Amino acid sequence: MNDLNDLYLLLFAVQLMKFFFSKLENLLLLSDCVGLCMIKNIMLRTFELLDLYFS
C-alpha cells in the first residue's frame, strides 16, 4: 500500500511540473515579484515532493 501512495505522490509531482511548464510563459508576463514568487513556490514544492519520493 505504501508503494501505491509513493506512486500517487510521484504522479502528482509530474503533473505539477507539467502544469508549471505550461503556465511558465503566463507567469513571466505577470509583474516581476508576483510571477517570480509563484514560480519559486511551485518549483520548491515540486522538488520537495520529488525529494520525498526518492529519499
PDB file of N, CA, C and O in Angstrom:
ATOM      1  N   MET A   1       0.824  -1.201   0.000  1.00  0.00           N
ATOM      2  CA  MET A   1       0.000   0.000   0.000  1.00  0.00           C
ATOM      3  C   MET A   1       0.862   1.256   0.000  1.00  0.00           C
ATOM      4  O   MET A   1       0.510   2.259  -0.622  1.00  0.00           O
ATOM      5  N   ASN A   2       1.992   1.196   0.701  1.00  0.00           N
ATOM      6  CA  ASN A   2       2.888   2.341   0.749  1.00  0.00           C
ATOM      7  C   ASN A   2       3.457   2.651  -0.631  1.00  0.00           C
ATOM      8  O   ASN A   2       3.628   3.817  -0.987  1.00  0.00           O
ATOM      9  N   ASP A   3       3.752   1.606  -1.413  1.00  0.00           N
ATOM     10  CA  ASP A   3       4.258   1.817  -2.763  1.00  0.00           C
ATOM     11  C   ASP A   3       3.228   2.526  -3.626  1.00  0.00           C
ATOM     12  O   ASP A   3       3.582   3.356  -4.463  1.00  0.00           O
ATOM     13  N   LEU A   4       1.959   2.203  -3.427  1.00  0.00           N
ATOM     14  CA  LEU A   4       0.901   2.858  -4.186  1.00  0.00           C
ATOM     15  C   LEU A   4       0.830   4.342  -3.830  1.00  0.00           C
ATOM     16  O   LEU A   4       0.643   5.183  -4.709  1.00  0.00           O
ATOM     17  N   ASN A   5       0.976   4.661  -2.558  1.00  0.00           N
ATOM     18  CA  ASN A   5       0.998   6.066  -2.139  1.00  0.00           C
ATOM     19  C   ASN A   5       2.182   6.800  -2.751  1.00  0.00           C
ATOM     20  O   ASN A   5       2.050   7.945  -3.185  1.00  0.00           O
ATOM     21  N   ASP A   6       3.346   6.139  -2.788  1.00  0.00           N
ATOM     22  CA  ASP A   6       4.525   6.739  -3.407  1.00  0.00           C
ATOM     23  C   ASP A   6       4.288   6.999  -4.884  1.00  0.00           C
ATOM     24  O   ASP A   6       4.697   8.032  -5.414  1.00  0.00           O
ATOM     25  N   LEU A   7       3.628   6.060  -5.547  1.00  0.00           N
ATOM     26  CA  LEU A   7       3.340   6.229  -6.966  1.00  0.00           C
ATOM     27  C   LEU A   7       2.424   7.424  -7.193  1.00  0.00           C
ATOM     28  O   LEU A   7       2.654   8.223  -8.101  1.00  0.00           O
ATOM     29  N   TYR A   8       1.387   7.549  -6.370  1.00  0.00           N
ATOM     30  CA  TYR A   8       0.486   8.699  -6.496  1.00  0.00           C
ATOM     31  C   TYR A   8       1.220  10.007  -6.234  1.00  0.00           C
ATOM     32  O   TYR A   8       0.959  11.006  -6.904  1.00  0.00           O
ATOM     33  N   LEU A   9       2.130  10.012  -5.273  1.00  0.00           N
ATOM     34  CA  LEU A   9       2.909  11.205  -4.979  1.00  0.00           C
ATOM     35  C   LEU A   9       3.785  11.580  -6.165  1.00  0.00           C
ATOM     36  O   LEU A   9       3.885  12.755  -6.519  1.00  0.00           O
ATOM     37  N   LEU A  10       4.418  10.593  -6.775  1.00  0.00           N
ATOM     38  CA  LEU A  10       5.255  10.863  -7.937  1.00  0.00           C
ATOM     39  C   LEU A  10       4.419  11.368  -9.106  1.00  0.00           C
ATOM     40  O   LEU A  10       4.812  12.315  -9.786  1.00  0.00           O
ATOM     41  N   LEU A  11       3.269  10.741  -9.342  1.00  0.00           N
ATOM     42  CA  LEU A  11       2.399  11.196 -10.426  1.00  0.00           C
ATOM     43  C   LEU A  11       1.921  12.623 -10.182  1.00  0.00           C
ATOM     44  O   LEU A  11       1.827  13.416 -11.119  1.00  0.00           O
ATOM     45  N   PHE A  12       1.621  12.953  -8.933  1.00  0.00           N
ATOM     46  CA  PHE A  12       1.221  14.315  -8.600  1.00  0.00           C
ATOM     47  C   PHE A  12       2.350  15.297  -8.894  1.00  0.00           C
ATOM     48  O   PHE A  12       2.114  16.374  -9.440  1.00  0.00           O
ATOM     49  N   ALA A  13       3.576  14.924  -8.530  1.00  0.00           N
ATOM     50  CA  ALA A  13       4.721  15.797  -8.784  1.00  0.00           C
ATOM     51  C   ALA A  13       4.932  16.005 -10.279  1.00  0.00           C
ATOM     52  O   ALA A  13       5.242  17.113 -10.717  1.00  0.00           O
ATOM     53  N   VAL A  14       4.766  14.944 -11.059  1.00  0.00           N
ATOM     54  CA  VAL A  14       4.918  15.054 -12.511  1.00  0.00           C
ATOM     55  C   VAL A  14       3.835  15.961 -13.088  1.00  0.00           C
ATOM     56  O   VAL A  14       4.115  16.809 -13.936  1.00  0.00           O
ATOM     57  N   GLN A  15       2.601  15.781 -12.628  1.00  0.00           N
ATOM     58  CA  GLN A  15       1.511  16.637 -13.103  1.00  0.00           C
ATOM     59  C   GLN A  15       1.756  18.094 -12.716  1.00  0.00           C
ATOM     60  O   GLN A  15       1.469  19.004 -13.493  1.00  0.00           O
ATOM     61  N   LEU A  16       2.282  18.310 -11.523  1.00  0.00           N
ATOM     62  CA  LEU A  16       2.583  19.667 -11.084  1.00  0.00           C
ATOM     63  C   LEU A  16       3.655  20.292 -11.966  1.00  0.00           C
ATOM     64  O   LEU A  16       3.561  21.468 -12.319  1.00  0.00           O
ATOM     65  N   MET A  17       4.674  19.514 -12.323  1.00  0.00           N
ATOM     66  CA  MET A  17       5.712  20.025 -13.222  1.00  0.00           C
ATOM     67  C   MET A  17       5.138  20.347 -14.594  1.00  0.00           C
ATOM     68  O   MET A  17       5.471  21.378 -15.178  1.00  0.00           O
ATOM     69  N   LYS A  18       4.275  19.471 -15.117  1.00  0.00           N
ATOM     70  CA  LYS A  18       3.656  19.735 -16.415  1.00  0.00           C
ATOM     71  C   LYS A  18       2.827  21.009 -16.366  1.00  0.00           C
ATOM     72  O   LYS A  18       2.861  21.818 -17.294  1.00  0.00           O
ATOM     73  N   PHE A  19       2.077  21.184 -15.270  1.00  0.00           N
ATOM     74  CA  PHE A  19       1.281  22.396 -15.099  1.00  0.00           C
ATOM     75  C   PHE A  19       2.190  23.614 -15.032  1.00  0.00           C
ATOM     76  O   PHE A  19       1.912  24.638 -15.656  1.00  0.00           O
ATOM     77  N   PHE A  20       3.283  23.502 -14.268  1.00  0.00           N
ATOM     78  CA  PHE A  20       4.209  24.620 -14.117  1.00  0.00           C
ATOM     79  C   PHE A  20       4.763  25.053 -15.469  1.00  0.00           C
ATOM     80  O   PHE A  20       4.766  26.241 -15.793  1.00  0.00           O
ATOM     81  N   PHE A  21       5.230  24.088 -16.256  1.00  0.00           N
ATOM     82  CA  PHE A  21       5.829  24.459 -17.529  1.00  0.00           C
ATOM     83  C   PHE A  21       4.794  24.973 -18.523  1.00  0.00           C
ATOM     84  O   PHE A  21       5.122  25.794 -19.379  1.00  0.00           O
ATOM     85  N   SER A  22       3.552  24.504 -18.426  1.00  0.00           N
ATOM     86  CA  SER A  22       2.521  25.011 -19.331  1.00  0.00           C
ATOM     87  C   SER A  22       2.131  26.441 -18.972  1.00  0.00           C
ATOM     88  O   SER A  22       1.690  27.199 -19.835  1.00  0.00           O
ATOM     89  N   LYS A  23       2.291  26.812 -17.707  1.00  0.00           N
ATOM     90  CA  LYS A  23       1.919  28.156 -17.256  1.00  0.00           C
ATOM     91  C   LYS A  23       3.111  29.101 -17.153  1.00  0.00           C
ATOM     92  O   LYS A  23       2.942  30.271 -16.809  1.00  0.00           O
ATOM     93  N   LEU A  24       4.303  28.616 -17.445  1.00  0.00           N
ATOM     94  CA  LEU A  24       5.512  29.409 -17.240  1.00  0.00           C
ATOM     95  C   LEU A  24       5.459  30.732 -17.990  1.00  0.00           C
ATOM     96  O   LEU A  24       5.781  31.780 -17.430  1.00  0.00           O
ATOM     97  N   GLU A  25       5.058  30.687 -19.247  1.00  0.00           N
ATOM     98  CA  GLU A  25       5.029  31.905 -20.051  1.00  0.00           C
ATOM     99  C   GLU A  25       4.071  32.931 -19.453  1.00  0.00           C
ATOM    100  O   GLU A  25       4.396  34.116 -19.375  1.00  0.00           O
ATOM    101  N   ASN A  26       2.886  32.475 -19.028  1.00  0.00           N
ATOM    102  CA  ASN A  26       1.919  33.397 -18.427  1.00  0.00           C
ATOM    103  C   ASN A  26       2.435  33.976 -17.115  1.00  0.00           C
ATOM    104  O   ASN A  26       2.216  35.153 -16.827  1.00  0.00           O
ATOM    105  N   LEU A  27       3.118  33.158 -16.322  1.00  0.00           N
ATOM    106  CA  LEU A  27       3.643  33.648 -15.049  1.00  0.00           C
ATOM    107  C   LEU A  27       4.710  34.713 -15.269  1.00  0.00           C
ATOM    108  O   LEU A  27       4.795  35.680 -14.512  1.00  0.00           O
ATOM    109  N   LEU A  28       5.519  34.536 -16.305  1.00  0.00           N
ATOM    110  CA  LEU A  28       6.582  35.501 -16.566  1.00  0.00           C
ATOM    111  C   LEU A  28       6.028  36.828 -17.057  1.00  0.00           C
ATOM    112  O   LEU A  28       6.700  37.855 -16.954  1.00  0.00           O
ATOM    113  N   LEU A  29       4.805  36.821 -17.592  1.00  0.00           N
ATOM    114  CA  LEU A  29       4.198  38.058 -18.059  1.00  0.00           C
ATOM    115  C   LEU A  29       3.590  38.866 -16.916  1.00  0.00           C
ATOM    116  O   LEU A  29       3.278  40.044 -17.092  1.00  0.00           O
ATOM    117  N   LEU A  30       3.421  38.249 -15.751  1.00  0.00           N
ATOM    118  CA  LEU A  30       2.900  38.979 -14.595  1.00  0.00           C
ATOM    119  C   LEU A  30       3.964  39.940 -14.078  1.00  0.00           C
ATOM    120  O   LEU A  30       5.110  39.923 -14.525  1.00  0.00           O
ATOM    121  N   SER A  31       3.564  40.771 -13.136  1.00  0.00           N
ATOM    122  CA  SER A  31       4.548  41.673 -12.538  1.00  0.00           C
ATOM    123  C   SER A  31       5.690  40.843 -11.960  1.00  0.00           C
ATOM    124  O   SER A  31       5.492  39.698 -11.553  1.00  0.00           O
ATOM    125  N   ASP A  32       6.866  41.419 -11.929  1.00  0.00           N
ATOM    126  CA  ASP A  32       8.079  40.687 -11.559  1.00  0.00           C
ATOM    127  C   ASP A  32       7.939  39.920 -10.246  1.00  0.00           C
ATOM    128  O   ASP A  32       8.193  38.717 -10.202  1.00  0.00           O
ATOM    129  N   CYS A  33       7.541  40.599  -9.192  1.00  0.00           N
ATOM    130  CA  CYS A  33       7.506  39.963  -7.869  1.00  0.00           C
ATOM    131  C   CYS A  33       6.495  38.827  -7.826  1.00  0.00           C
ATOM    132  O   CYS A  33       6.808  37.729  -7.366  1.00  0.00           O
ATOM    133  N   VAL A  34       5.288  39.089  -8.303  1.00  0.00           N
ATOM    134  CA  VAL A  34       4.237  38.076  -8.230  1.00  0.00           C
ATOM    135  C   VAL A  34       4.618  36.850  -9.050  1.00  0.00           C
ATOM    136  O   VAL A  34       4.530  35.725  -8.558  1.00  0.00           O
ATOM    137  N   GLY A  35       5.037  37.053 -10.290  1.00  0.00           N
ATOM    138  CA  GLY A  35       5.392  35.941 -11.165  1.00  0.00           C
ATOM    139  C   GLY A  35       6.551  35.127 -10.631  1.00  0.00           C
ATOM    140  O   GLY A  35       6.501  33.897 -10.616  1.00  0.00           O
ATOM    141  N   LEU A  36       7.595  35.813 -10.191  1.00  0.00           N
ATOM    142  CA  LEU A  36       8.779  35.108  -9.703  1.00  0.00           C
ATOM    143  C   LEU A  36       8.500  34.385  -8.394  1.00  0.00           C
ATOM    144  O   LEU A  36       9.010  33.286  -8.176  1.00  0.00           O
ATOM    145  N   CYS A  37       7.695  34.988  -7.516  1.00  0.00           N
ATOM    146  CA  CYS A  37       7.346  34.314  -6.257  1.00  0.00           C
ATOM    147  C   CYS A  37       6.521  33.058  -6.524  1.00  0.00           C
ATOM    148  O   CYS A  37       6.723  32.031  -5.876  1.00  0.00           O
ATOM    149  N   MET A  38       5.598  33.137  -7.472  1.00  0.00           N
ATOM    150  CA  MET A  38       4.784  31.968  -7.804  1.00  0.00           C
ATOM    151  C   MET A  38       5.653  30.863  -8.384  1.00  0.00           C
ATOM    152  O   MET A  38       5.510  29.697  -8.018  1.00  0.00           O
ATOM    153  N   ILE A  39       6.555  31.230  -9.291  1.00  0.00           N
ATOM    154  CA  ILE A  39       7.451  30.243  -9.901  1.00  0.00           C
ATOM    155  C   ILE A  39       8.306  29.576  -8.826  1.00  0.00           C
ATOM    156  O   ILE A  39       8.449  28.353  -8.800  1.00  0.00           O
ATOM    157  N   LYS A  40       8.874  30.400  -7.939  1.00  0.00           N
ATOM    158  CA  LYS A  40       9.732  29.855  -6.880  1.00  0.00           C
ATOM    159  C   LYS A  40       8.958  28.887  -5.988  1.00  0.00           C
ATOM    160  O   LYS A  40       9.450  27.802  -5.676  1.00  0.00           O
ATOM    161  N   ASN A  41       7.761  29.269  -5.582  1.00  0.00           N
ATOM    162  CA  ASN A  41       6.966  28.415  -4.695  1.00  0.00           C
ATOM    163  C   ASN A  41       6.566  27.111  -5.371  1.00  0.00           C
ATOM    164  O   ASN A  41       6.622  26.050  -4.749  1.00  0.00           O
ATOM    165  N   ILE A  42       6.164  27.175  -6.633  1.00  0.00           N
ATOM    166  CA  ILE A  42       5.782  25.963  -7.363  1.00  0.00           C
ATOM    167  C   ILE A  42       6.981  25.034  -7.508  1.00  0.00           C
ATOM    168  O   ILE A  42       6.868  23.829  -7.283  1.00  0.00           O
ATOM    169  N   MET A  43       8.123  25.592  -7.882  1.00  0.00           N
ATOM    170  CA  MET A  43       9.312  24.758  -8.071  1.00  0.00           C
ATOM    171  C   MET A  43       9.770  24.142  -6.754  1.00  0.00           C
ATOM    172  O   MET A  43      10.116  22.961  -6.709  1.00  0.00           O
ATOM    173  N   LEU A  44       9.774  24.931  -5.686  1.00  0.00           N
ATOM    174  CA  LEU A  44      10.212  24.399  -4.394  1.00  0.00           C
ATOM    175  C   LEU A  44       9.311  23.262  -3.939  1.00  0.00           C
ATOM    176  O   LEU A  44       9.799  22.231  -3.475  1.00  0.00           O
ATOM    177  N   ARG A  45       8.008  23.439  -4.066  1.00  0.00           N
ATOM    178  CA  ARG A  45       7.075  22.391  -3.635  1.00  0.00           C
ATOM    179  C   ARG A  45       7.241  21.132  -4.486  1.00  0.00           C
ATOM    180  O   ARG A  45       7.208  20.016  -3.966  1.00  0.00           O
ATOM    181  N   THR A  46       7.419  21.314  -5.783  1.00  0.00           N
ATOM    182  CA  THR A  46       7.591  20.166  -6.671  1.00  0.00           C
ATOM    183  C   THR A  46       8.849  19.385  -6.311  1.00  0.00           C
ATOM    184  O   THR A  46       8.823  18.157  -6.237  1.00  0.00           O
ATOM    185  N   PHE A  47       9.948  20.098  -6.089  1.00  0.00           N
ATOM    186  CA  PHE A  47      11.186  19.407  -5.754  1.00  0.00           C
ATOM    187  C   PHE A  47      11.121  18.778  -4.368  1.00  0.00           C
ATOM    188  O   PHE A  47      11.755  17.750  -4.131  1.00  0.00           O
ATOM    189  N   GLU A  48      10.362  19.378  -3.446  1.00  0.00           N
ATOM    190  CA  GLU A  48      10.157  18.743  -2.141  1.00  0.00           C
ATOM    191  C   GLU A  48       9.434  17.413  -2.308  1.00  0.00           C
ATOM    192  O   GLU A  48       9.791  16.423  -1.669  1.00  0.00           O
ATOM    193  N   LEU A  49       8.420  17.391  -3.163  1.00  0.00           N
ATOM    194  CA  LEU A  49       7.673  16.152  -3.389  1.00  0.00           C
ATOM    195  C   LEU A  49       8.556  15.092  -4.041  1.00  0.00           C
ATOM    196  O   LEU A  49       8.515  13.923  -3.656  1.00  0.00           O
ATOM    197  N   LEU A  50       9.352  15.500  -5.026  1.00  0.00           N
ATOM    198  CA  LEU A  50      10.255  14.547  -5.677  1.00  0.00           C
ATOM    199  C   LEU A  50      11.301  14.038  -4.687  1.00  0.00           C
ATOM    200  O   LEU A  50      11.653  12.859  -4.704  1.00  0.00           O
ATOM    201  N   ASP A  51      11.791  14.919  -3.835  1.00  0.00           N
ATOM    202  CA  ASP A  51      12.773  14.513  -2.830  1.00  0.00           C
ATOM    203  C   ASP A  51      12.168  13.507  -1.858  1.00  0.00           C
ATOM    204  O   ASP A  51      12.822  12.538  -1.473  1.00  0.00           O
ATOM    205  N   LEU A  52      10.916  13.740  -1.462  1.00  0.00           N
ATOM    206  CA  LEU A  52      10.239  12.781  -0.585  1.00  0.00           C
ATOM    207  C   LEU A  52      10.120  11.417  -1.251  1.00  0.00           C
ATOM    208  O   LEU A  52      10.302  10.383  -0.608  1.00  0.00           O
ATOM    209  N   TYR A  53       9.816  11.425  -2.540  1.00  0.00           N
ATOM    210  CA  TYR A  53       9.626  10.152  -3.235  1.00  0.00           C
ATOM    211  C   TYR A  53      10.935   9.378  -3.345  1.00  0.00           C
ATOM    212  O   TYR A  53      10.966   8.169  -3.116  1.00  0.00           O
ATOM    213  N   PHE A  54      12.006  10.067  -3.693  1.00  0.00           N
ATOM    214  CA  PHE A  54      13.262   9.374  -3.965  1.00  0.00           C
ATOM    215  C   PHE A  54      14.124   9.164  -2.726  1.00  0.00           C
ATOM    216  O   PHE A  54      15.170   8.521  -2.811  1.00  0.00           O
ATOM    217  N   SER A  55      13.708   9.691  -1.579  1.00  0.00           N
ATOM    218  CA  SER A  55      14.532   9.501  -0.378  1.00  0.00           C
ATOM    219  C   SER A  55      14.164   8.205   0.340  1.00  0.00           C
ATOM    220  O   SER A  55      14.754   7.881   1.370  1.00  0.00           O
TER     221      SER A  55
END
